[in-house]
């Protein structure tokens, strides 16, 4: 059974880019375009990894992350925060919120794939 990744990102272009990066690695990718539908998908489909933008409509990614971490059903779910906000305070907020990893946009496809695979498999060599 393929590992499943939920991408919560409001840009269809970025959704497609992430899918193109991850599917060749054998990952199953599902996408949502806003916070509420992303959170619902996390709660109902239990993906192995959530790739989460913070600038989402209707509910920002910070609230989605907080709700994922506060729910016993999703507390241990791996979360990668992916954002255009490269400031150190944004990275620190992701750490405080319980994100497992943090990447900024624009990203290199190999970097995204490597971090995702490392989170999913625990294989540090995947990021090399």
Secondary structure, 3 states (H helix, E strand, C coil): CCCEEEEECCCHHHHHHHHHHHHCCCCEEEEECEHHHHHHHHHHHCCCEEEECCCCECCCHHHHHHHHHHCCCCCCCEEEEEECCCCHHHHHHHHHHCCCEEEECCCCHHHHHHHHHHHHHCCHHHHC
